[in-house]
Amino acid sequence: MPEQGYWYAETDRGLTILAAVRRFREADDALRRRLVRTMGMNVTDVQALRHVIAAERTERPLTPRDLASLLEISTPSVTTLVDRLAGYGHLERAPHPQDRRKVVLRATAHAHTEVHHHLGAMHAEMARIAGDVPEHCRDAVVTFLDAMSAHLRRTGERAEAVPGEGAGEGDQPSATTATP
């Protein structure tokens, strides 16, 4: 029998899927909490490192201002964060390839080693699990996950646009107040 959700009637279609999404999100949250403890960093530090490495992989220069925008923090806060990560030996500042007045952020070899040490096996297993999804189901899984992601982004944007108000009339509770 599917897990009964607080926000969902027992007859709601997709309840089993929503319960699985909840279990995934809970496991992901627990993993992130353990990861920041074992790496000796806070959540924002780990997110910053992830953004810097992702930018490097796409060969896209990432400035401190870009990072502040991605993390939704102020530029003074990102300066403190970059200083801290540089002090730990995780980040370095380098001249921007097109505009020498700017700097870009790069992960150090030490950071790449740490990330690989803590996440390499997990990412390999996640790729294996994803590869086990039958070919004929993959488009449906991707469509579902993209639709859920878009819904959560819209819900967050609505919550920011009207501080103090949750979901509109007839809407399900927002992701900011409930998990699927």
N, C-alpha and C positions, 0 to 999 in steps of 0.2 A: 504494500500500500504506500502511495507517495506521502512524503512528509507534509503535514498540514501547515501551511504558511499563515502567519499572523494576518497578512494583508489580503489573502486570497481566499475565496470561497472554495469549499471542497470540490465544487463542480467546475472550477476554472480550468480551461484547456491549458495544457502546458505546465501544470503544477509540478510534475515530475522533473521537467527541464529546469524550472525556476529553483527547485530545491537543489538540483545538482549545481546550478550557478552559485547558489548561496554557499554550498560546501566548498566549491572552488575558491570563492572569494575569501572565505574564512581561512582556508589552507594557505592562500597567497598572503594574506595579512600576517598570519603566524610566521610564515617563512621570512617575510620582510623584517619582522621584529627580531627573529633569531639572527638574521643576516647582519643587521646593524650592530647587534651586540657582539657577534664574533669578529666583525671587521673593526670594531671600536669607533664607529662613526654614527652620526645621527641620520635619520631618514632623508633629510634634505641633502646631506653630503653624498649619500649613495645615489640619490636621484640625479644630482649634479654630475657625478662621475658617469652615470649611464648616458646622460645627454651629451657629454663631451665625447665619449667613446662612439656613440651613434653618429655624431657629426663627423668624426674622423673617418668612419667607415664609408660615409658618402662623400668624403673629401669636400665637405662644406665647412668653411671657416665659422667658428662659433666665438662670438665676442662675449665679454662679461654682460653686456646689455642684453644680448640674445638669451643668455642663460637666465638672467633675472626674469625676462619675459616668460620663458618656458617654465620656470619654477614658481612664477607669480609672486615674486618677492621684490623688494626695492633694490635699486642699484647700490645703496650703501650696504645693505644686507648681503648682496652678492659679493661685494668687495671683501667683507669679513669672511664669508664662506670660502672664496678663492684663496685668500691669505692663509686660512686654516688648512685647506687641502694642499696648498703649495708647501706649507710647513711640515705636513705629514709626508711629503714626497710623492703625492698623488697627481698633482697638476703643475703645469708650468705655463708661463705666459710667453708668447712668441709674437714677433711682428706680423701684422696682417699681410697676407700675400699681395693684396691690391691697394691697400690704403695704409701706409706706414704710420699714420697718426693713431691708428687703432692697434689693439693687441687681440690675439686669438688665444683660446685656451686649448691646451693639449694634455692628454693623459700621459704620464711618465711610464717608462718600462715597468717600474715598480707597481704602478696602479694596474696595468694590464696583467701582470703576474698575480696580484692579489685577487682581481676579479676572476681570472681564470681558475685560480685555486679554489675560490669559494663557490663559483657558479658553473664552471665548465662541465662537470659531471651532470649537474641538474639540467643544464641546457641540452646536453646530448640525449638524456632520457626523455625530455619533453619533445625533442625532435623525433625520437623513436616512437613515442606514443602518438604524436600527430601523424606520423607516417603509417600507423596502423589503422587510421580511419579509412574505411573503404572508399575507393576512388569515387564511386557514384554518390557518396554522401558529403564529400568535401565542400562542394559549392553551397550546399544547404547550411553546413556548419559555419562557413565563412560569412554567409549572408546573415545568419542569425546573430553571430557575434558582432558583426559590423552594425547591425540594427540596434542591438543592445547598447553598444558603445555610443552611437549617435544619440540614442534616447537619454543616456546618462549625461552626455555633454549638454544637450538642450535643457535638461532639467536643472543642471548646475547653472547654466546661463540665465534661466528664468529666475532661479533663487537669488542670483547676484543682482539682477535687474530690479527686483522688488524685495529689498531687505525686509525680513520679518514676516513675509508671506510664503507659505508652502505651495503645494500643488493647487492648481485651479479647481473650480467646481467640476466634479465628475472625473477628475484625473486620479490616477493611482497616487499614493504618497510618493514624494520625491525621493531620489536616491540619497539625498543628503539627510533624510530622516529615517530611511529604512533600507534594508538590503533585500535583494530579490529572493 
